[in-house]
Amino acid sequence: MKVLPSSSLALLALCGALAAPAAHADVRVRANIGMVFDNRYHHDHYYPAPGYVAPVVPQGAVIVGAGPNRYWFHGGIWYQPYGPRYRVVLPPVGVVIPLLPPAYVTLTLGGLPYYYANGVYYRAVPEGYAVVTPPPEVLSTAQVQPAPPPPTPKADPIIYPRNGQSPEQLENDRRDCNRWATTQPNAQADTSVFNRAVDACMDGRGYTMK
């Protein structure tokens, strides 16, 4: 049996959602490599288990909140600072993100639309998508019906540093631009506005995005 080095395992954890066949219906199963297989509603993706500590957050993570309530969100995974590193956590009810993760399940529960990924339920709000308490109907998957999905998120662009910026500077600039974009009018309710704001900010800092 081939054993993966620790660096490869960390890379798997940081990659976020990896498609995999379902093992058991409507459960989240902890894998033996520090990850959780989430196949509730046939979501069928792997995620780092809550408590996993990563050396850095993935490139393109969106910063949500401020101070001790600041989170980094990427690919359906929530991170909070943990010393010089970042720990995978479950988000609090009420926190709002501007965009849904690339992989999610659309549901109708109790006659209301929900979006689900990585053990977290979201509802659309004017500012974006809010984390909500799981509805009682989650115990009865027979009531689950498809709901109209929101617009497909824009794919991550290719970023070219026109002024020879280092990878570290690029990452810092992108985080700053993501944070700034969420403050623009209608950016958290309209993904196209959010994406244009990020593009404009990065262009102003000397990057070409395609």
C-alpha positions in Angstrom: 0.0 0.0 0.0 1.5 3.3 -1.0 1.6 6.0 1.7 1.2 9.6 0.7 3.7 12.1 2.3 2.3 14.6 4.7 2.7 17.5 2.2 0.4 15.6 -0.3 -2.2 15.1 2.4 -2.2 18.8 3.3 -2.5 19.7 -0.4 -5.6 17.4 -0.6 -7.1 19.2 2.4 -6.6 22.7 0.9 -8.0 21.8 -2.4 -11.5 21.8 -1.0 -14.3 19.8 -2.6 -13.2 16.6 -4.4 -16.0 14.6 -6.1 -16.3 11.0 -4.9 -18.9 8.2 -5.1 -21.5 8.0 -2.3 -20.9 5.5 0.5 -24.0 5.9 2.7 -27.1 8.0 2.2 -27.5 11.4 3.9 -24.5 11.3 6.2 -21.1 13.0 6.6 -18.3 10.4 7.0 -14.9 11.2 8.5 -12.1 9.8 6.3 -8.9 8.5 7.7 -6.8 11.3 6.1 -8.2 14.2 8.2 -11.1 14.9 5.8 -14.9 14.5 5.9 -16.9 12.9 3.0 -20.2 14.8 2.8 -22.8 12.9 0.8 -25.9 14.4 2.3 -28.4 15.0 -0.6 -25.8 13.3 -2.8 -23.4 16.3 -2.4 -20.6 13.8 -2.6 -17.5 15.9 -1.8 -14.6 15.7 0.5 -13.7 18.6 2.9 -11.1 19.2 5.6 -12.6 18.1 8.9 -13.5 20.9 11.4 -10.4 21.5 13.6 -7.9 20.8 10.7 -5.1 23.4 10.8 -3.8 24.7 7.5 -0.5 26.7 7.1 -2.3 29.2 4.8 -5.7 29.8 3.3 -6.2 29.0 -0.4 -5.6 31.7 -3.0 -8.8 33.6 -3.7 -10.4 33.1 -0.3 -12.9 35.8 0.6 -12.6 37.6 3.9 -15.9 37.9 5.8 -16.4 39.9 9.0 -13.8 41.7 11.1 -11.7 41.4 14.2 -12.3 38.2 16.3 -15.3 37.5 14.1 -13.3 37.5 10.9 -13.5 34.4 8.7 -11.8 33.3 5.4 -14.2 31.4 3.0 -13.1 29.3 0.1 -14.8 26.4 -1.8 -17.4 25.8 0.9 -14.7 25.7 3.7 -14.6 28.3 6.6 -11.3 29.2 8.2 -10.3 31.4 11.3 -6.9 32.5 12.4 -5.2 30.0 14.7 -1.9 31.6 15.8 0.1 32.0 12.6 -2.1 29.4 10.9 -5.7 28.9 10.0 -8.2 26.4 11.5 -11.2 24.9 9.7 -14.4 25.8 11.6 -18.2 25.8 11.3 -19.6 29.3 10.6 -22.0 31.0 13.0 -25.6 31.4 12.0 -26.2 34.8 10.5 -22.8 35.4 8.8 -23.2 36.4 5.1 -21.1 35.6 2.1 -21.3 37.4 -1.2 -21.1 34.2 -3.3 -22.0 30.5 -2.9 -19.2 27.9 -3.2 -18.7 26.3 -6.6 -20.2 23.0 -5.4 -23.6 23.1 -3.6 -27.0 21.4 -3.6 -30.2 23.4 -4.2 -33.2 22.3 -2.0 -36.7 23.1 -1.1 -37.5 22.4 2.5 -40.8 23.4 4.1 -41.6 25.3 1.0 -38.5 27.5 1.2 -35.4 27.4 -1.0 -32.0 26.5 0.7 -28.5 25.9 -0.6 -26.4 23.3 1.1 -22.6 22.5 1.1 -20.2 21.0 3.7 -22.8 20.6 6.5 -23.9 24.3 6.2 -27.3 25.6 5.0 -27.6 29.0 3.3 -30.6 31.2 2.4 -30.5 34.1 -0.1 -30.6 37.5 1.4 -30.2 41.0 -0.1 -26.5 41.1 0.9 -25.7 37.6 -0.5 -26.2 34.3 1.2 -26.7 33.9 4.9 -25.7 30.9 7.1 -29.0 29.6 8.7 -30.0 27.0 11.2 -30.7 23.7 9.5 -34.5 23.4 9.1 -36.4 20.6 10.9 -37.1 19.0 7.5 -33.5 17.8 7.1 -34.5 14.7 9.1 -36.9 13.7 6.3 -35.1 13.6 2.9 -38.4 12.6 1.3 -39.5 16.2 1.4 -36.4 17.4 -0.5 -37.1 18.8 -4.0 -34.9 20.7 -6.4 -35.0 24.5 -6.2 -34.0 26.9 -9.0 -30.2 27.4 -8.7 -28.6 30.9 -8.5 -26.4 32.1 -11.3 -23.2 30.1 -11.9 -20.2 31.8 -10.1 -17.5 33.2 -12.3 -14.5 30.9 -12.7 -11.3 32.0 -11.1 -9.4 34.2 -13.6 -5.8 33.9 -14.7 -3.8 36.8 -13.1 -0.7 38.3 -14.7 1.4 40.6 -12.6 2.4 43.4 -15.1 4.9 45.0 -12.7 6.7 41.8 -11.6 4.9 41.4 -8.3 5.8 38.4 -6.2 3.3 35.6 -5.5 3.1 36.8 -1.9 2.3 40.4 -3.1 -0.3 39.0 -5.5 -2.0 37.1 -2.8 -2.1 40.1 -0.5 -3.5 42.3 -3.2 -6.2 39.8 -4.2 -7.3 39.5 -0.6 -7.5 43.3 -0.2 -9.4 43.5 -3.5 -11.9 40.8 -2.4 -12.5 42.6 0.8 -12.9 46.0 -0.9 -15.2 44.6 -3.6 -17.7 43.5 -0.9 -18.1 47.1 0.2 -19.3 48.4 -3.2 -23.0 49.1 -3.7 -25.0 46.0 -4.7 -21.8 43.9 -4.8 -23.0 41.4 -2.3 -26.4 41.0 -4.0 -25.1 40.9 -7.6 -22.2 38.6 -8.4 -21.4 40.4 -11.6 -20.9 43.7 -9.6 -18.7 41.9 -7.2 -16.5 40.3 -9.9 -16.2 43.6 -11.8 -15.1 45.4 -8.6 -12.4 42.8 -8.0 -11.2 43.1 -11.6 -11.1 46.9 -11.4 -9.2 46.8 -8.1 -6.6 44.3 -9.4 -6.2 46.2 -12.6 -5.5 49.4 -10.5 -2.8 47.5 -8.6 -1.0 46.4 -11.8 -2.5 43.0 -12.7 -4.1 41.8 -15.9 -7.0 39.3 -15.3 -8.4 37.1 -18.1 
